[in-house]
Amino acid sequence: MKDTNQLLQYTGYIFDLDGTIYLSNRLLGQADQVIDKLTRLGKKVLFLTNKPIETRLDYAKKLNNFGIPATIDNIINSSLVTAQYLSKQKSNAVVYVIGEPPLIQELESFGLQITADPLQAEFLVVSFDRTFDYDKLNDAMIALKNGARYFATNPDRTCPIDGGEIPDCAGMIGAIHGVTGIYPEVICGKPSPITLAVALERIQQDAKDCLMIGDRLETDIKMGIEQGLDTALVLTGITSKEILEKSSIKPTYILESVADFLL
């Protein structure tokens, strides 16, 4: 593990959002001052989240409300990555979606056709969906039995919120596996290299020159390690010191919060 005095040596910084920059509507670790400091030092900053239930514009507005300048150009979420990747598999593909309107909007922006008929689906896309129900589970089973290819946005079991956690995309994936025995062919969000490739292209930096900062060992930190980035784990989200001690995934830095950048 490196000393935190080396935190400012990188040219690019990729920040997770929930549990890292904020929790629900609460800013964490003086994150506004941290981003301001990095920007004034000429660093490139990108925000990268697996959460697909808000649009990138929603995230930009939320960050700006926290005093953190952001546009959709420096925000990437799993909806964008999934839509871009799927459109490269087949343009104008017909897709059955288990997910919320922001994901559907992103898929449509890439020319993909959304269907409510699982028998018409060439692809099944499964995501964090707070309206998931028996009918959607049945439709997913029908789509897969009919030969649809199966993608998911992200593997997260839970999403951190202020005061706890709520079920995330892994709950939908698990339910579908329970009735079909099938897992997604591709999960596009962190820790997938698909996501990092999009991030590095957007930030225009090499992996070795970037630091990945996040609160999840199995997504943020795992992705960074596997793809050649140094990593910084913050203890303001999902991962506690006890979880870290038991894990084989070890970050480059351990931070109490992003405020450690200000020390």
N, C-alpha and C positions, 0 to 999 in steps of 0.2 A: 504494500500500500504506500502511495506517495504522500509526501507532506502537503497539506493544503496551501502552503505558500506557493505551490506551483500551479494553482488553479487558473491563473491568468496567462499562462504560456501559450494557449491555443489561439487559433485564428477564427475558429467556428464553434458555436455553442448551440446544441440541440436540446431544448427543454421539453420535458413532459409537462402536462398542465395539471390535471386533477391530482392532488396530493403532493404536488411539487411547487407550482406557482400559486394555486389557490385550492381551497376546499369549499365546495358549494359557492357561497357568496362572501367568503372570508379570504383575504389575501394572506399568503404565507411568507414568512421570512423576509419582510421588506423587499419583496420581489420587484416592486416598481423601481426601487433604488438600485437593485442589482442589475436590471436590464439597462437602466440609464447609465450606470458605470461602464458596462461592457460596450455599449454603443459609443460612449464618449472616447473609449480606448480604441475605437475603430474595429471592433470585433463584429463578426457576422452572427446574427441570432435567428434561430428558427424554432418554432413551436410545433411539436409533434405529439398528437394524441390518438389513442385507439378509439376514443369515444365517438360513435357515429350518430348520436341522437340530437346533435345540433349541427347547423351548417357552419362552414368556415367563416361566413360573415357574422354569424352569432358569436363565434369565438372572438373574432376581431373586435366586435362591439364590447364584449365583456372585458377583454384586456384593456381596451381604451378607457372603459369606465373605472378600471383599477389604476389608471395613470400610466399604463404600459402601451406605448405606440405600437400598433400592429395593423396589418392589412391581410387580406386573404392570400397575398403573395408570400408571406412568411409564416403561414399556418398550413399544416398538413394533417388530415385525419384519415382514419381507415376507410371512410366512405370514398374519398378522392382516390386513394390507392387502389381500392377494389374496382371502382368504375373504370379507371384508366387501364388496369391490368385486364379486366374482362373484355373491354372494348378491343384490346389488342388480340384477344383470342378469336373473337368474331365480331365484326362491326354489325350494328343493327340487330344483335342477338335478342331473342325473346326471353325475358327473365321473370321468374316468379320470386317475389321478395318477401322474406320474413324480416321486417325492419320498419322503421318509422319514416315519416315524410322527408326529413333531411337526406336520408340515404337514397330514397327514391328520386328525389330532385337531382342529386349528384349523378346517379346512373343515367337519368334521362338527358342530362347535359352532355353526356358522351354519346348520345344517339342510340342508347339501348332502349328496347321496347318492353314495357312492363305489362305483364298479363296477370289476371286474376284466375286464369284457368290453368291448373297444374298440368293438364294433358298437353297444353300448348308450349310448355316451358322447355327451352333448350338448356337453360341454366337455372339452378336454384341458388339464391344468395340469402344467407342467413346471418342475422346481426342481433345486436342488443335490441330487444323489442319489448317494451312495457305493455304491449297489447297482445302478446303471445297467448294463444288459446288452443283448445282442442281442434277447432276447424283448421287452423294454420298447421298444426302438427299433422293432421290427416292429409292436407294438401301437399305438405313436404314429402310424406310417404308416397303419395301418388306420383308426384313429379319424379322422384328417384326410381320408383319401380318402372316408370315410363322412359327411363334412360337419360334424364337431365343430368348434366354435370353439376357438381356441388362445390360452391365456394362459400367461405365465411369471411366476415370483416376482421374479426379479432378473437383471440383465445381467452380473454380475461374472464376469470370466474366471478369476480365482483368488481364493482366500481366504488371508489371511496367517496363518501359524502361527509359533510360536517356532522360528527357524532356517530359515524359508523360506516356501513357498506350496504349496497344493494346488489341483487343478482345481475350479472352481465351476460355476454354472448355465450359463454360456456354452458349456461343453463339451457339455452335453446339447442345448442349443439348436442348436449347430453340427452335431451328429450328425444331428438330425432334419431340419435344413435340407439336409444333404447328400443325404438320400434322398428328400425331398419337394419341395425348392425353396421351402418355406414357412417364414416367420418368424412369431413370435407376433403376434397382433392387438394385444395389450396386454402390456407388462412392468410389473408393478405397483410394484416396489421402486425405490429411489433409482436414477437421478435423476428418476423420474416425479413430476409434480405431484400424482398420486393419493396418494403417500406423504406428501408435505409437507402436503397438506390434512388428512390424518388427524392428523399431528403437531401442527399448529397448533390444530386443534380440541381436542386432548388437553391441550396446554400453555396454551391460552386466552390466546394472545398474537398480536399482529399480526406479520407477517413482518418489517417494518422494525425491530421491537423485539427481534428474536432474532438470535443468532449460531449458525451451523452449524459444528461442529468435527469434522473427520474426516481420514483419511489418504489418501483417493482423490480425485484430480482429477476423474475422469470420472463419479463418482457423487455423493459428498458435496459437493464444491465446485461442480461444474456445477449440481446441483440448487439449491443456495443462491443462486448468481448468477442463474440463470434465474427464480427465484421471488422475488427482491427481498430476500434476506437477506445480511448481511455474513457472511463465511466465514473460517475459520481452518484452515489446513493444518498438520497435525503431521507431522514427519519420522520418526515411530517405526514406520510401517507400510510400505505398498506404495511410496509416492512418495519418491524421492530428490531432492536438489537438482539433479542432472543432468537428471532427467525433468522437473522443474518448469521449468527453463530452456528446454527445447525445446517446452514446451506453450503453447498459446494460452489455456489456462484459468488465470487468475491470481486467487489468493485475496486477501482483504482483509488478512489477516495470515499470516505464516509463523512457525511455532513449532517449536523443537527438540523439544518435547514439551508435554503439558498442564501440566507444572510451570511453564511461563512465566506461568501465571495467579497463581503465588505470588510472583512477583518484585515 
